Amino acid sequence: MPDWQSTAELVLEGAAFAKFMHALAGLYFWEVAMSLDFDWEFISGKKKFHWPLIFYFLGRYFLVAALIGILVALDVTQEVNCQTLYTFNQLVGQSTLGFASINLAIRTMALWSQNMYIVVPLVIIILGHWSLILQGALLKAAWVPEQGCVITQTNNTVLAATFIYGMCFDLVVLVLTAAKLAFQRGQRSQLMKMLFRDGLIYFVIAFVASLLATTFMLLNLNAIMSVIFNVPSAVASTIVACRAVRRLNEWKNNGPEVFSSGNQSRSGGAYRPGPVTSNRGPGIHYPQSRSKVDGVHVQMETFAVAEGGAVAIPQKTFDSAEDPEAGSDYKQPI
């Protein structure tokens, strides 16, 4: 068992911390570079900008700023104000965790159609999360000759509380998403399934990363080991949250799209189709047996135009293997 507080151990862990941060910065900068085309489409106006993307861009580029600040603190060769630099890094880096959770919460609010019983509690939880994030300087750093900026003290209690709160927040968002999917069991769409799948992936990755960071904070081995996994947690959470946002914006439904005949309305001779559904709607019926024909059994509603306006003709069913016009009462839909 090493002496975690010894000078030799602190020097060894400081070197490991520096290399680890450089590797994480390279990973995240590569992730940003590979997805810049998505950002540019909104910046250049090719795609319409929507206000929820504010949190996407803030979380994404706050982490870029935090990593640059960390690299400066690790690589600077001339004396600087280490306390100010690390305070900036901590506040900006912690904010990325808050923005990642907000991105997932906004998706859940939209999934529940802005239901106030969902929106209001989530907003309260978000405010509570940020009250912990903006606590101020939770660590102290000082300039040490021939070593540079060195972390000398951390407030592990508030830091751990922030990570635990974020983990619980993400769990609430995941449960609400799963509940919505369960309540609409008969109307599950490809979009809802994708939202739940992405939310689940985000939660698992963010939970594991935050749990690792929280464990080392509570162990409080020394000032460096207490915060060594904070940055990996922020990087992992931001990457998966931003990818979830991009997948949602780039999502296209490739499933069957039909007009539902169950919600049609007629007013003043005009025909108004029902909502579009992406799954098997009431307008399509799939046969359970192929004993008669191999085609798809389709039920459609047709109309004939009379002088007084549109008149609905009773529904006619036919099989795709038959001639749909082989019946005197069938009229081509308009």
Secondary structure, DSSP 8 states (H G I E B T S, - for coil): ---TTSHHHHHHHHHHHHHHHHHHHHHHHHHHHHTHHHHHHHHTTSS---TTHHHHHHHHHHHHHHHHHHHHHHH--S---HHHHHHHHHHHHHHHHHHHHHHHHHHHHHHTTT-HHHHHHHHHHHHHHHHHHTS---EEEEEETTTEEEEEEE-HHHHHHHHHHHHHHHHHHHHHHHHHHHHTGGG--HHHHHHHHHHHHHHHHHHHHHHHHHHHHHHT--TTTTTTTHHHHHHHHHHHHHHHHHHHHT----S--EE-GGG-EEETTEEE---EESS--TTB---S--SS-SS-EEEEEEEEEETTEEEEEEEEEEETTS-TT-STT-----
